[in-house]
Amino acid sequence: MKITGRIKELIITAGGENVAPLIIEDNFKDQCSIASNIMVVGEQQRFLTALITLKAEANPSTGVPTNKLTNESVAFLKDIGVDVKTTEEAIASEKLKKFIEEAW
């Protein structure tokens, strides 16, 4: 999947609230440097949701990301008390989920 841009610059929630997702995305990436991408969605929904991808190593021959986190990501996670090396381990980590919720 490749994200190339967004159709609208404002999300209007089911409650009628106008939200600029770019501000949320930029603030999250500032607090969580291991996020390679984040996309906030929630048009006509009661709450916002974010799709977050972590920085992972790419296969040198194909350029396709692997499940192995970059050294920068592993070091950042160790600093916050999360000892993981793959995306699967990161997804399963309750400490990381808590960190992301607080950064969000």
C-alpha positions as CSV (number, residue, x, y, z in Angstrom):
1,M,0.0,0.0,0.0
2,K,1.3,3.5,-0.8
3,I,-0.1,6.7,0.6
4,T,0.2,9.5,-1.9
5,G,-1.9,12.2,-0.2
6,R,-5.3,13.0,1.1
7,I,-8.5,14.1,-0.6
8,K,-9.5,16.6,2.1
9,E,-7.5,18.6,4.7
10,L,-10.3,18.4,7.4
11,I,-12.0,15.4,8.9
12,I,-15.6,16.0,10.0
13,T,-16.5,13.5,12.7
14,A,-20.0,12.1,13.3
15,G,-20.5,14.8,16.0
16,G,-19.7,17.5,13.5
17,E,-16.3,18.4,14.9
18,N,-13.8,19.6,12.3
19,V,-10.3,18.1,12.8
20,A,-7.1,18.8,10.9
21,P,-5.4,15.4,10.8
22,L,-2.0,16.9,9.7
23,I,-1.5,18.6,13.0
24,I,-2.1,15.3,14.9
25,E,0.1,13.4,12.6
26,D,3.0,15.9,12.8
27,N,2.8,16.1,16.6
28,F,2.8,12.3,16.9
29,K,5.8,11.9,14.7
30,D,7.6,14.6,16.8
31,Q,7.0,12.6,19.9
32,C,7.5,9.1,18.4
33,S,10.5,9.3,16.1
34,I,10.3,5.6,15.2
35,A,7.0,6.1,13.3
36,S,7.8,6.1,9.6
37,N,4.2,7.0,8.7
38,I,0.9,7.9,10.4
39,M,-2.5,8.5,8.8
40,V,-5.4,9.7,10.9
41,V,-8.9,8.7,9.6
42,G,-12.4,9.2,11.0
43,E,-14.6,10.9,8.5
44,Q,-18.2,10.7,9.8
45,Q,-17.1,8.4,12.6
46,R,-17.6,8.9,16.3
47,F,-13.8,8.7,17.0
48,L,-10.6,9.1,15.1
49,T,-8.2,6.2,14.3
50,A,-4.6,6.2,13.2
51,L,-2.7,3.8,11.0
52,I,0.9,3.9,12.3
53,T,3.9,2.2,10.7
54,L,7.2,1.8,12.4
55,K,10.6,2.3,10.8
56,A,11.8,-1.1,9.5
57,E,14.8,-2.3,7.5
58,A,14.2,-2.8,3.8
59,N,15.3,-5.8,1.7
60,P,18.4,-4.4,-0.2
61,S,17.6,-6.2,-3.4
62,T,13.8,-5.4,-3.6
63,G,13.4,-2.3,-1.4
64,V,10.5,-4.0,0.3
65,P,10.3,-3.4,4.1
66,T,11.1,-6.4,6.3
67,N,9.7,-7.2,9.7
68,K,13.0,-6.2,11.3
69,L,13.0,-2.8,13.0
70,T,15.8,-0.4,12.3
71,N,18.6,0.0,14.8
72,E,17.3,3.5,15.5
73,S,13.8,2.0,16.3
74,V,15.3,-0.7,18.6
75,A,17.4,1.9,20.5
76,F,14.4,4.3,20.9
77,L,12.2,1.4,22.2
78,K,14.9,0.3,24.6
79,D,15.0,3.8,26.0
80,I,11.3,3.6,26.9
81,G,11.7,0.1,28.3
82,V,10.4,-1.9,25.4
83,D,12.8,-4.7,24.3
84,V,11.6,-5.8,20.8
85,K,13.4,-6.3,17.4
86,T,10.6,-7.1,15.0
87,T,7.3,-5.5,14.0
88,E,5.4,-8.6,15.3
89,E,7.0,-8.2,18.8
90,A,6.2,-4.5,18.7
91,I,2.6,-5.1,17.9
92,A,2.3,-7.6,20.8
93,S,4.0,-5.2,23.3
94,E,1.6,-3.7,25.9
95,K,4.3,-1.2,26.9
96,L,4.5,0.1,23.4
97,K,0.8,0.3,23.0
98,K,0.6,2.4,26.2
99,F,3.4,4.7,24.9
100,I,1.6,5.2,21.6
101,E,-1.7,6.0,23.4
102,E,0.1,8.6,25.6
103,A,1.9,10.1,22.6
104,W,-1.4,10.2,20.6
